[in-house]
C-alpha cells in the first residue's frame, strides 16, 4: 500500500490521496465490525468500511438527518426496507435518503460494504425553547468534536 500521507499543496491545503485498499481490508473473512474509518482532520464526510460475518444482522433503524450511500465491496446479503427487500451483491450501490428505514442481514459469505455520508456535527447542548436561556444568543461553535453519539452500520 502506498504511503497514505497527504500531498501538501503549496498553499498548505491537503491534496488527494489513496486512503485504503478495501479489497485487501475485506480479505479477512473472520473479521467483523468497522475495518476502516475516514478520520482525516478537516473532512466534510464520514466513511466506514464495515464487515458483517455470515448471518450477522443490523436491526431496523433510520438516519433522520443524513442521506447515506452504501457500496457493497464483497459478499452478499439483503437490505430489508418498508418497500421490500433489496439484494446486496458486490458492486451494488444503494442510496438511503434521510429518514428511510432499513435493516441489513449478511448472506452465507458475509458482507463487506462502505458507507458514506455528510459528517455529523458535534453534540451541542441547547436550552429548552421555553427556558429564559433560549433567548440568549449561543456563541458560534467549531466544526464539531468529531464525536458520534450513535454508531449505526459504522456510519
N, C-alpha and C positions, 0 to 999 in steps of 0.2 A: 504494500500500500504506500503511495507517495506520502511525503511529509504533508501533514494537514495544516501547517501554519498558513495564515493568510498572506496573500501577496499584498504588500503595503504600497498603495499608490503614493505618488509624490506629495499629495495634499494630506496624507495621513489616514485617509479612509481605507477600510478593508476592501479587498477585491474578491473576485470569485475564487472558489477553491473546491476541491474534492473533499467531501466530508466522511463518506463511509461506503464500503462495498457491501451492499445489502445482501447479495448472494453469499458472500463469504460469512457474514454475520449470521445468516439464517441457516448455514450448513450444519449446525449442531442440533439435531432433532430433539435431544433430551432437554435443551434449554427452554425455558418458559418465562414469560414476562417481558419487560422492556429490555431489548437488546442494545438499543442505541437511542440517544436523545439529543436533539439540537440544543446546544447550550451556549451558543456564541453571544458575547455581550453586544448589546445594541440591536439585537434582532427584532423583527416585527412579526415573526411567525414562530409557532411551536410545531415540532415534528418529532415523531417517535417511530421506531421500528419495533413492532410487537410480535411476539411468538406465543401462540396457544398450542398446547400439546393436544394430541388426538382426543377428541370428545370434549375438550375443555369448553366452557360456556361463559360468556359475559352476559349478565342479566339485562333485562329490559331497562332502558334508560333513554333520556333525551338530553341534548345540549341546547338549553334555552336561548343562548345568546350568540352562538357562533356556528357558521357553516363549517362542515368538515369534509375533507377529501380522504378517501381510503383507497390505497393502491395495493392489490394483492401481489405479493412477491413470489411466494411458493405455497404449495399445499392447496387445500380447498376447504370449503365449509359452506355454511348457509347464514345469510342475514335475514332475520325474521323482522318484518315490518307490518304495520296495520294493513298495508296494501297487498301483502303476500310475502312469499319467500323469494329472496334473491340469491341465486347460486354465486358463490365466490370461488373463482379459479385464478391461477396465475395470470397476471396481466390485466385483470378486471379493475376498472376504476369506477368508484362509487362516490356520488355526491350526496351528502346528507345536509339538507337545508336546516337552518336553526329551527329548533322546536320539533324536528322529526324524531319519532320513537323507533328504537331498534334494539335487537339483541343479536349476538353472534355465537354460533356453535362451530367449532373446528371439526373437520372431517377426519377420516382414518389416518391421513398423513400429517395431521396438524395443520396449522395455518400461520403464515407469517405475512404481515402487512405493515404498510407505512401510513400513518395518519398525519395530516397537515391541516392546520387552522391558524387563524389570526391569534396572536399572543394574547392571553388573558391579562387584564390589568391586575396589579397587586390588590390585595384586600384593602378596603377602605372602611373606616368606621364613620358613619354619619348619624347625626341626631334624628330622632323620630320627627316627622313633619309637624306634629302638634307641639313639639318642645320649643321653649323660648330660644334654645340654641339654634334652631332651624333657620332663624332669620340672620344669624351671624355668618358672614361670608367665610367659606372654607378656603384656606390658603392652597395655592396650586401644589399638586403632588408631583413626584417624579414619575418616570415611565413605569413604575411598578416594582415590586420587590422581586418578581420572578417566582414567588411562592405560589403554589397552587393548592387550593383547599381540597378539591376533589380530583381523583385520578380516574378517568373513565377511558377504557381502551388505551391507557397510557397517554391520553391526549394532554 
